Amino acid sequence: MTSTELTLLVIASVLVVVAGLLASAEAALSSISKVRAKELVREGRAGAQRLLAVVSDAPRFVNTTLLLRVLCETTATVLVTLVVGDLLGTRGDSAADRPGAWVQVLVAAAVMIVVSYIAIGVGPRTIGRQHAERVGLITAGPVTALTAVLGPIPQLLIVIGNALTPGRGFREGPFATEAELRELVDLAAQSRVIESGESKMIHSVFELGDTLVREVMVPRTDMVFIERHKTLRQMMSLALRSGFSRIPVIGDNLDDVIGVTYLKDVTKRVFDKHEAETTERIETVMRATLFVPDSKPADELMREMQARRLHVAIVVDEYGGTAGLVTIEDILEEIVGEITDEYDSEPVEVERLSSSAVRVSSRLPVDELAELFDVTIDDEDIETVGGLMAKHLGRVPIPGAEVTCEGMHLQAESLAGRRNKVVTVMVTRASERSDTETGSTGYDAEPAESGA
């Protein structure tokens, strides 16, 4: 081996070491959050201020380390190829005995693949992630200086790459994507850095941006509403029995939502003026409502509702009709899961009270209910007991609502869940009730109230 070949190998080795340091710095800077960098500044750690500046504009500095790492790695590969070519090209007594060019290339490639994978890919990146803070504090200064020296070159190369790549590309480079962040979350969960529930919640935050309002809204068929001409007393009765404190007010029909009434406003009005309970109509205390298209992203709607200090919005479809309603709680449930309160309990599917009375879940299939009472329910449009009541009532059942069908008397009982759906229904044989009882349907206490 000549002195020239030895010099080239030394230079290549130095470049591999530098590339490894840059890979370690890249991994460390990608792992440190801005919040943690600020904590290091408050702790007075050396280099923390420079580290904060780097993580505050991470894409710019990470692109610099990436460019320099590729430069070092590629140059080292070229130098090793030259040395291998010289060494193998001089072996053998004749030209025919010497290895060909393809053999020389394959040998050089094999050597650099092993070296790059271990000395640049695995080792330095592992160190960078395991000791992110220490590596970040040490490398923040050099990375800042190198970025200043290179100036706009990394950004210029990204612009050129985006121009040659189909699609819009990424202005700050394709080196920090949502998929990578999701993988980091999964890795943190596997390493028990965060709990599995926290991991699911973070993924839900990512998915919220792709969720449309129509996917989280309370559908039109589950809405509880009140007509504009109803009295304040009727509104209070409906609110107390349905469990909702904000109820839409309609005009001619459900596609004519004219506002939202709040139980708090009604209670205050009745407290200030007791005779208003029966003399004033609900439209006198209702508030304006927010109308949103069903194709609106859920995260945008949440920000808008926060800014306008609203908890309820009416969702309209592409034809302008009422599709449903959505609340801030509906959107939050997409992140934290189902929200229930202290009064909610897990209902039993079937609870036999007597030979002729049974308490069942509103989700119980109608086929099982028919077997319990030895009757036939031939209706393909419904599947559950709750659906059976809703169809015969023509509205959403609330506690106290009663209906008689197929020789059975059904009475809605308890509510559960944040949407206050009826979860238990008392079912008895209609033949064992008095004539006045079996003839009743609807909301007995206040027949003027409505639901849909």
VOGU-3710 file (C-alpha; in Angstrom, 3 decimals, decimal comma):
1> mtsteltllv> 0,000/0,000/0,000  1,428/3,341/-1,035  1,442/6,491/1,039  -1,243/7,970/-1,214  -3,575/5,026/-0,634  -2,926/5,207/3,104  -3,737/8,926/3,100  -7,006/8,296/1,241  -8,009/5,633/3,771  -7,255/7,982/6,670
11> iasvlvvvag> -9,348/10,722/5,063  -12,179/8,244/4,440  -12,044/7,097/8,068  -12,222/10,693/9,302  -15,208/11,350/7,016  -16,986/8,258/8,369  -16,429/9,477/11,940  -17,748/12,939/11,028  -20,768/11,393/9,301  -21,428/9,345/12,431
21> llasaeaals> -21,281/12,471/14,600  -23,693/14,239/12,252  -26,062/11,243/12,353  -25,927/11,295/16,143  -26,617/15,043/16,198  -29,520/14,612/13,764  -31,101/11,898/15,927  -30,621/13,923/19,109  -32,007/17,186/17,708  -35,042/15,341/16,313
31> siskvrakel> -35,752/13,821/19,744  -35,586/16,977/21,884  -38,760/19,025/22,202  -38,907/22,786/22,498  -40,428/22,468/25,956  -37,506/20,365/27,183  -35,024/22,813/25,661  -36,648/25,648/27,624  -36,343/23,584/30,807  -32,618/23,135/30,130
41> vregragaqr> -32,284/26,917/29,721  -33,985/27,465/33,086  -31,616/24,928/34,640  -28,675/26,966/33,334  -27,109/24,108/31,326  -24,186/25,079/29,113  -25,225/25,344/25,466  -28,932/25,249/26,312  -29,625/28,625/24,711  -28,096/27,507/21,407
51> llavvsdapr> -29,998/24,223/21,662  -33,275/26,136/22,123  -32,536/28,181/19,012  -31,872/24,992/17,047  -35,023/23,103/18,106  -37,123/26,252/17,545  -36,223/26,007/13,845  -35,471/22,284/13,694  -36,062/21,634/9,953  -33,453/24,206/8,948
61> fvnttlllrv> -30,691/22,759/11,155  -31,628/19,103/10,603  -31,428/19,683/6,852  -27,896/21,000/7,328  -26,783/17,905/9,246  -28,427/15,682/6,654  -26,625/17,414/3,775  -23,229/17,231/5,467  -23,750/13,607/6,493  -24,574/12,597/2,919
71> lcettatvlv> -21,560/14,579/1,690  -19,168/12,850/4,108  -20,603/9,407/3,518  -20,535/9,708/-0,262  -17,006/11,106/-0,320  -15,748/8,330/1,949  -17,329/5,753/-0,347  -15,596/7,257/-3,394  -12,223/7,313/-1,643  -12,528/3,694/-0,487
81> tlvvgdllgt> -13,496/2,678/-4,027  -10,347/4,321/-5,389  -8,147/2,590/-2,841  -9,770/-0,814/-3,466  -9,357/-0,288/-7,209  -5,670/0,495/-6,829  -5,017/-2,437/-4,500  -6,867/-5,057/-6,545  -5,815/-3,588/-9,865  -2,125/-4,224/-9,164
91> rgdsaadrpg> -2,483/-7,832/-8,034  -1,619/-10,727/-10,291  1,261/-11,365/-12,627  -0,727/-10,338/-15,692  -3,735/-8,238/-16,559  -5,801/-11,389/-17,094  -5,165/-12,532/-13,514  -6,253/-9,263/-11,932  -9,842/-8,838/-10,632  -12,164/-7,013/-12,998
101> awvqvlvaaa> -13,769/-3,624/-12,439  -17,059/-5,180/-11,281  -15,269/-7,180/-8,609  -13,498/-4,048/-7,392  -16,800/-2,147/-7,195  -18,524/-4,998/-5,340  -15,706/-5,247/-2,798  -15,748/-1,485/-2,183  -19,552/-1,464/-1,909  -19,550/-4,374/0,550
111> vmivvsyiai> -16,970/-2,681/2,755  -18,785/0,672/2,806  -22,217/-0,882/3,379  -20,974/-2,587/6,529  -19,065/0,483/7,715  -21,950/2,903/6,964  -24,569/0,689/8,552  -22,640/0,202/11,790  -20,531/3,364/12,120  -23,103/5,821/10,727
121> gvgprtigrq> -26,530/4,186/10,816  -26,835/2,139/14,008  -24,246/3,182/16,579  -24,382/6,991/16,371  -28,167/7,144/16,051  -28,596/4,899/19,078  -26,285/7,132/21,095  -28,106/10,225/19,842  -31,488/8,914/20,988  -30,297/7,444/24,285
131> haervglita> -28,374/10,578/25,287  -30,355/13,160/23,339  -29,887/16,020/25,798  -26,138/15,610/26,228  -25,504/15,159/22,505  -27,833/18,032/21,663  -26,083/20,416/24,049  -22,669/19,471/22,637  -23,585/19,601/18,942  -25,940/22,616/18,953
141> gpvtaltavl> -23,032/25,077/18,640  -21,211/23,352/15,741  -24,484/22,737/13,881  -25,406/26,420/14,231  -21,989/27,463/12,886  -22,172/25,026/9,937  -25,671/26,245/9,085  -24,421/29,830/9,036  -21,502/28,863/6,765  -23,626/26,926/4,292
151> gpipqllivi> -26,292/29,606/4,249  -29,182/28,866/1,870  -27,543/25,871/0,170  -29,577/23,150/2,013  -32,830/25,013/1,384  -31,882/25,549/-2,266  -31,284/21,809/-2,710  -34,675/21,072/-1,154  -36,335/23,485/-3,601  -34,606/21,749/-6,510
161> gnaltpgrgf> -35,628/18,344/-5,165  -39,246/19,446/-4,810  -39,190/20,815/-8,363  -38,029/17,442/-9,707  -40,438/15,463/-7,529  -44,076/15,001/-8,657  -46,521/16,756/-6,368  -46,140/19,796/-4,145  -43,225/18,527/-2,091  -42,329/19,846/1,358
171> regpfateae> -41,049/23,377/1,787  -38,956/22,420/4,814  -37,865/19,047/3,468  -39,434/15,579/3,805  -37,582/14,724/7,000  -40,254/15,174/9,679  -43,655/13,785/8,693  -46,772/12,822/10,592  -45,980/9,159/9,940  -42,605/9,567/11,638
181> lrelvdlaaq> -44,236/11,270/14,609  -46,737/8,438/14,880  -43,888/5,943/14,851  -42,165/7,877/17,639  -45,367/7,708/19,686  -45,608/3,939/19,141  -41,940/3,567/20,080  -42,481/5,598/23,245  -45,452/3,403/24,163  -43,457/0,218/23,553
191> srviesgesk> -40,627/1,565/25,713  -43,176/2,471/28,418  -42,167/6,124/28,249  -45,880/6,873/27,899  -48,912/4,772/28,791  -50,903/2,944/26,128  -53,916/5,151/26,850  -51,824/8,262/26,268  -50,559/6,780/23,012  -54,113/6,194/21,795
201> mihsvfelgd> -55,060/9,738/22,766  -52,138/11,206/20,800  -53,103/9,160/17,738  -56,674/10,427/18,155  -55,384/14,005/18,019  -53,698/13,240/14,681  -56,888/11,648/13,358  -59,064/14,554/14,484  -57,770/16,662/11,580  -59,122/14,032/9,155
211> tlvrevmvpr> -62,474/13,685/10,940  -65,518/15,434/9,488  -68,388/16,857/11,520  -70,815/14,305/10,101  -68,787/11,547/11,739  -69,137/12,937/15,291  -72,536/14,658/15,234  -75,712/13,535/16,957  -77,849/12,479/13,974  -81,162/14,139/13,177
221> tdmvfierhk> -83,111/11,089/14,345  -81,565/11,345/17,845  -82,150/15,075/18,290  -84,469/16,336/21,038  -86,080/19,645/20,073  -88,902/21,960/21,089  -91,304/24,088/19,009  -91,054/27,864/19,233  -94,620/28,301/20,563  -94,151/26,058/23,610
231> tlrqmmslal> -94,084/27,603/27,091  -91,151/27,918/29,434  -92,702/25,292/31,697  -92,833/22,805/28,851  -89,204/23,553/28,048  -88,140/22,963/31,673  -90,079/19,691/31,791  -88,486/18,464/28,553  -84,983/19,495/29,672  -85,302/17,819/33,073
241> rsgfsripvi> -86,683/14,594/31,654  -84,378/14,350/28,646  -81,266/15,372/30,592  -80,258/18,081/28,091  -79,645/21,679/29,139  -79,401/23,031/25,571  -82,256/22,190/23,208  -82,774/23,413/19,606  -85,887/25,473/18,910  -87,691/24,810/15,608
251> gdnlddvigv> -90,300/26,641/13,563  -92,385/24,734/11,039  -90,282/21,540/11,088  -86,887/20,156/12,043  -85,301/21,722/8,944  -86,343/25,121/10,328  -84,083/25,470/13,376  -84,381/29,077/14,568  -82,272/29,003/17,714  -81,165/27,151/20,828
261> tylkdvtkrv> -82,715/27,489/24,265  -80,675/27,094/27,448  -82,139/25,692/30,639  -80,112/28,248/32,593  -81,785/31,135/30,740  -85,247/29,646/31,249  -84,635/29,047/34,948  -83,427/32,608/35,465  -86,447/34,018/33,619  -88,899/31,956/35,666
271> fdkheaette> -87,102/32,849/38,898  -87,300/36,569/38,103  -90,912/36,393/36,918  -92,893/33,359/38,111  -95,922/33,935/35,844  -93,630/33,725/32,793  -93,529/29,956/33,291  -96,932/29,571/31,643  -97,395/32,890/29,805  -94,161/33,283/27,844
281> rietvmratl> -93,101/31,262/24,844  -89,723/29,654/24,518  -88,765/31,847/21,552  -88,524/34,831/23,908  -85,437/33,429/25,658  -83,762/31,426/22,913  -80,337/32,331/21,555  -78,915/32,387/18,054  -77,244/29,190/16,897  -74,242/28,321/14,747
291> fvpdskpade> -74,892/26,450/11,487  -72,047/24,386/10,022  -71,801/22,106/6,964  -71,470/18,400/7,639  -68,222/18,356/5,621  -66,401/20,744/7,969  -63,289/19,284/9,684  -63,940/18,601/13,359  -60,766/20,311/14,592  -61,646/23,537/12,740
301> lmremqarrl> -65,144/23,500/14,221  -63,770/23,035/17,738  -61,513/26,084/17,355  -64,419/28,120/15,976  -66,732/27,087/18,812  -64,028/27,934/21,357  -63,523/31,363/19,790  -67,277/32,091/19,690  -67,870/30,562/23,154  -70,535/28,154/21,868
311> hvaivvdeyg> -71,168/24,583/22,955  -73,766/23,569/20,363  -73,890/23,881/16,572  -76,520/22,713/14,089  -75,167/20,586/11,249  -76,712/21,021/7,794  -76,311/18,763/4,782  -75,540/19,749/1,199  -79,217/20,485/0,538  -79,558/22,848/3,492
321> gtaglvtied> -81,574/20,450/5,619  -80,809/19,646/9,251  -78,448/16,668/9,428  -77,949/16,728/13,195  -76,242/18,705/15,918  -72,735/18,666/17,331  -71,293/19,797/20,642  -67,772/20,383/21,887  -68,161/17,211/23,958  -68,810/15,213/20,778
331> ileeivgeit> -65,477/16,402/19,384  -63,612/15,827/22,644  -64,943/12,266/22,761  -62,996/11,581/19,578  -59,847/12,204/21,634  -60,619/10,989/25,166  -63,351/8,430/24,471  -66,919/8,159/25,794  -67,770/10,673/28,517  -70,190/9,591/31,245
341> deydsepvev> -71,164/11,035/34,606  -71,852/9,855/38,160  -75,431/8,866/37,385  -74,584/6,444/34,600  -74,656/2,714/35,277  -74,106/-0,343/33,160  -77,559/-1,712/32,331  -78,384/-5,400/32,364  -79,698/-6,866/29,133  -82,702/-8,574/30,739
351> erlsssavrv> -83,973/-8,269/34,329  -87,041/-10,339/35,178  -89,203/-8,396/37,636  -92,288/-10,622/37,619  -94,030/-13,152/35,432  -95,383/-10,357/33,233  -92,861/-7,523/33,688  -89,301/-7,329/32,394  -86,706/-4,550/32,404  -84,568/-4,719/29,272
361> ssrlpvdela> -81,774/-2,722/27,679  -82,816/-0,372/24,895  -80,147/-2,087/22,779  -81,714/-5,522/23,218  -82,548/-7,016/19,796  -86,285/-7,072/19,102  -86,076/-10,779/18,263  -85,022/-11,558/21,843  -87,823/-9,346/23,192  -90,328/-11,210/21,015
371> elfdvtidde> -89,087/-14,531/22,432  -89,473/-13,261/26,006  -93,178/-12,451/25,479  -93,922/-15,106/22,838  -95,019/-12,573/20,238  -94,080/-11,876/16,639  -92,400/-8,619/15,617  -92,133/-8,610/11,839  -90,419/-5,325/11,021  -87,175/-5,246/9,045
381> dietvgglma> -86,694/-1,491/9,663  -85,861/-1,864/13,348  -83,338/-3,966/15,244  -83,499/-2,863/18,900  -86,074/-2,149/21,582  -85,135/1,536/21,499  -85,728/1,624/17,762  -89,121/-0,059/18,239  -90,207/2,650/20,676  -88,881/5,458/18,474
391> khlgrvpipg> -90,754/4,166/15,436  -94,104/3,909/17,206  -93,638/7,235/19,022  -92,414/9,067/15,963  -89,801/10,774/18,152  -86,849/10,049/20,404  -88,052/8,310/23,592  -87,235/9,993/26,891  -87,999/8,736/30,437  -91,750/8,406/30,881
401> aevtcegmhl> -92,506/7,900/27,192  -94,867/4,965/26,658  -96,063/2,980/23,684  -98,184/-0,127/23,184  -97,471/-2,501/20,306  -97,649/-6,194/19,486  -99,470/-6,915/22,764  -96,713/-5,306/24,854  -96,555/-2,060/26,790  -93,140/-0,366/26,717
411> qaeslagrrn> -92,132/2,482/29,032  -88,764/4,268/28,761  -86,934/4,574/32,070  -83,354/5,666/32,724  -80,802/7,730/30,820  -77,059/7,200/30,491  -74,107/8,566/28,577  -73,298/12,112/27,674  -75,944/12,026/24,933  -78,533/11,004/27,513
421> kvvtvmvtra> -79,963/8,093/25,596  -82,610/5,863/27,145  -80,865/2,677/28,252  -83,597/0,702/30,035  -87,194/-0,002/29,078  -89,919/-1,528/31,253  -91,950/-4,045/29,239  -95,235/-5,581/30,423  -98,082/-7,412/28,755  -100,666/-4,931/27,514
431> sersdtetgs> -103,551/-7,238/28,491  -102,668/-6,861/32,163  -102,943/-3,074/32,173  -106,095/-1,015/32,501  -107,817/0,397/29,439  -106,636/3,922/30,191  -103,042/2,825/30,530  -102,936/0,694/27,397  -104,257/3,540/25,330  -101,478/5,957/26,211
441> tgydaepaes> -98,591/6,783/23,924  -96,038/9,580/23,945  -94,753/11,755/26,788  -97,400/11,464/29,482  -96,467/14,314/31,817  -96,265/16,987/29,124  -97,911/15,754/25,895  -97,102/19,079/24,214  -93,375/18,383/24,263  -91,648/16,983/21,202
451> ga> -88,608/14,957/20,286  -87,063/13,629/17,124
//
